[in-house]
Amino acid sequence: MDLLRLPKVELHRHLDLSARWPTLRALAQRSGQPEAKLNDEEFRRAYLIREPMLDLTTVLKKFSRAQDLFYDPTSLRMIAE
């Protein structure tokens, strides 16, 4: 059996950093987060992991920012849509 040729499944994904950035922005605006006022590039830099991160602190800050947006069932529905 050639394991390299078998289809793979993603077993682990965090909801908080899997949301689309326009949804994150809408949630930030809805909750009054100051990052909602950033331009698109600055907002993406604040919330998204777009390349390999070199340190855990930066990754955890992005997770924390995103998690602050998921505070009620409506927020979770917006992400799921």
N, C-alpha and C positions, 0 to 999 in steps of 0.2 A: 504494500500500500504506500503510495506516494503522498505524504502529508502536505507537501507544498502545493499539490494540485487540487486538494479537496477544498470545497467552498468554505469560507470562514464566516463566523457570526460575531457580531459585536456583543459582548457580554456585559459591558459596563459603560454607561453613559450618564452624565449628570444633566438633569433637566435644566438647571440654572444656566449653564453655558451652552445649551443646545437651542435656546430660543433664538428666533430671528431678530436681528438688531432693530428693525422698525417696531417690533413688538416690545422689545426692551425699552426703546425710547418712549413709546406710548405709556408704558407702565411707569417710567421715571417721571413723565409729565403728570400722570394721574396722581402719583404719590408726592409730588412736589420736590423731587430730588434736584439738587443744584446742577447735576450733570445733564439734566434735560435741556439746559440752555446752551450746551456746547455745540459747536458745529459738527457736521456728520463725522468727519475724520477724528476729531477729538473724542467724540462720543464712542466711536468704535474702539479707539485706543484705550479708553477707560474701561470698557465692558468686555471686549472680545479678545479671545486668544487666536491670533491670526498667524502665528509662527511659533516654533518651539520656544518655550520660556526658559530662561537660564537660571531662574531662582524661584523657590517655592513661595516666598513672600509675595511676589508679584502675582502669581497665580491665585493665591488665597485672597488677596485684595479684590481681584476680579470676581471670584466666587462670592465674597462677602457683599460686594456692591449689588450683584445680581440677586442674591438671596433677600436683600432688603426690599426688593420689589415684589416678592411673592408673599403677600401678607393676608390674602383672603381668597375665597373660592373664585371670585371673578378674575383675579390675576392668573390663576392656574388655568381657567377656561380660555383666557386670551392667548396663553402660550400654546395650548393644545389645538387651537383652531388653525 
